[in-house]
Amino acid sequence: MKTITVISGKGGTGKTFLTASFASIAKNKVMVDCDVDAANLYILLHPDIKKDEAFTGGYEAEIIQERCIKCGKCLTVCRFDAIKTVKNKNNSIDKIFIDPLSCEGCGACLYGCPVDAIEINEKESGRWFISDTGYGPFIFARLDVAAENSGKLVSKIKEEGYKLAEKDGADYVIIDGPPGIGCPVIASLSGVDLALVITEPTLSGISDMKRVMEVAAFFGIETKVVINKYDLNIENTKKIEQICKERNISIAGYIPFSEKVPESIVQTVPYVEFSDDSVSEAIKNIWSNVITKGQYEDTT
């Protein structure tokens, strides 16, 4: 079983566009969308959800009003301004409560309360789903609004993807990774066989590509690069090629610019099913290069 994570270092470079087409091309695979902050691969894969589970990641404090004596000591120990008060017309405290969006679950208020009126509870911060699609099994998640993304939910659905792949005897686990280089990206890369970095020939695209390359290199993960919309700036495409050459990183392929790409997304169809053109041909060649060793032979 080969595990592949599609990443970019920044948003909007085409991770989901490419991953959705891989879902259409690849055989005997499990798909996982690890961009839990803004999961959108499901839009193109049209899942039929079979399992819906809550995810608890972290803790939050709660004041038990029947025990609270309104002494205000918890206010003095909270460093996140999460404890709020409601005052009456005499400016005395009527109620003390905790803002769940501000609470970090550190527990300082628990130890500051003299009457044990505060409890620390597990916090539901999202949901994860196992589904069937016309392309095979698909696992994704949705993080709650303002919930912290430490990478735990990413690790959870990736683990579930591995379990399902082993159970079904899948040949591939294809992961749509989150943007950036933070904890969610590290969680999506942990233990995979290949990091496929999709970039674009812009200054920000090049800068973020180099950062995510360094993350993959730190963990010793084989890396290949896809240059999306390569023909919009050949000079910057050449710079990407040079960076890859200096780092001994293979280029898996080049995708030309096409105005049909947003049209396919509006139609919620993987691009290789939407149009039989140079973009589709490039994606098919990229998949072939992803699952084999070596450098892409064609040049720009």
Secondary structure as the mmCIF struct_conf table of DSSP 4:
data_model
#
loop_
_struct_conf.conf_type_id
_struct_conf.id
_struct_conf.beg_label_comp_id
_struct_conf.beg_label_asym_id
_struct_conf.beg_label_seq_id
_struct_conf.end_label_comp_id
_struct_conf.end_label_asym_id
_struct_conf.end_label_seq_id
STRN STRN1 LYS A 2 ILE A 7
BEND BEND1 GLY A 9 LYS A 10
TURN_TY1_P TURN_TY1_P1 GLY A 11 GLY A 12
BEND BEND2 THR A 13 GLY A 14
HELX_RH_AL_P HELX_RH_AL_P1 LYS A 15 ILE A 25
BEND BEND3 LYS A 27 ASN A 28
STRN STRN2 LYS A 29 ASP A 33
TURN_TY1_P TURN_TY1_P2 VAL A 36 ASP A 37
BEND BEND4 ALA A 38 ALA A 38
HELX_RH_AL_P HELX_RH_AL_P2 LEU A 41 LEU A 45
STRN STRN3 ASP A 48 ILE A 63
TURN_TY1_P TURN_TY1_P3 GLN A 65 ARG A 67
HELX_RH_AL_P HELX_RH_AL_P3 LYS A 73 VAL A 77
BEND BEND5 ARG A 79 ASP A 81
STRN STRN4 ILE A 83 LYS A 87
TURN_TY1_P TURN_TY1_P4 LYS A 89 ASN A 90
BEND BEND6 ASN A 91 ASN A 91
STRN STRN5 ILE A 93 ILE A 98
TURN_TY1_P TURN_TY1_P5 PRO A 100 SER A 102
HELX_RH_AL_P HELX_RH_AL_P4 ALA A 108 GLY A 112
TURN_TY1_P TURN_TY1_P6 PRO A 114 VAL A 115
STRN STRN6 ILE A 118 THR A 133
TURN_TY1_P TURN_TY1_P7 GLY A 134 TYR A 135
STRN STRN7 GLY A 136 LEU A 143
HELX_LH_PP_P HELX_LH_PP_P1 ASP A 144 ASP A 144
TURN_TY1_P TURN_TY1_P8 VAL A 145 ALA A 146
BEND BEND7 GLY A 151 GLY A 151
HELX_RH_AL_P HELX_RH_AL_P5 LYS A 152 ASP A 168
TURN_TY1_P TURN_TY1_P9 GLY A 169 GLY A 169
BEND BEND8 ASP A 171 ASP A 171
STRN STRN8 TYR A 172 ASP A 176
HELX_LH_PP_P HELX_LH_PP_P2 GLY A 177 PRO A 178
BEND BEND9 PRO A 179 GLY A 182
HELX_RH_AL_P HELX_RH_AL_P6 CYS A 183 LEU A 189
TURN_TY1_P TURN_TY1_P10 SER A 190 GLY A 191
BEND BEND10 ASP A 193 ASP A 193
STRN STRN9 LEU A 194 THR A 199
BEND BEND11 PRO A 201 THR A 202
HELX_RH_AL_P HELX_RH_AL_P7 LEU A 203 PHE A 218
TURN_TY1_P TURN_TY1_P11 PHE A 219 GLY A 220
STRN STRN10 GLU A 222 ASN A 228
TURN_TY1_P TURN_TY1_P12 LYS A 229 LYS A 229
HELX_RH_3T_P HELX_RH_3T_P1 TYR A 230 LEU A 232
HELX_RH_AL_P HELX_RH_AL_P8 ILE A 234 GLU A 246
TURN_TY1_P TURN_TY1_P13 ARG A 247 ASN A 248
STRN STRN11 SER A 250 ILE A 255
TURN_TY1_P TURN_TY1_P14 GLU A 259 GLU A 259
HELX_RH_AL_P HELX_RH_AL_P9 LYS A 260 VAL A 266
TURN_TY1_P TURN_TY1_P15 GLN A 267 THR A 268
HELX_RH_AL_P HELX_RH_AL_P10 TYR A 271 PHE A 274
BEND BEND12 ASP A 277 ASP A 277
HELX_RH_AL_P HELX_RH_AL_P11 SER A 278 VAL A 290
TURN_TY1_P TURN_TY1_P16 ILE A 291 ILE A 291
BEND BEND13 THR A 292 THR A 292
BEND BEND14 GLY A 294 GLY A 294
#
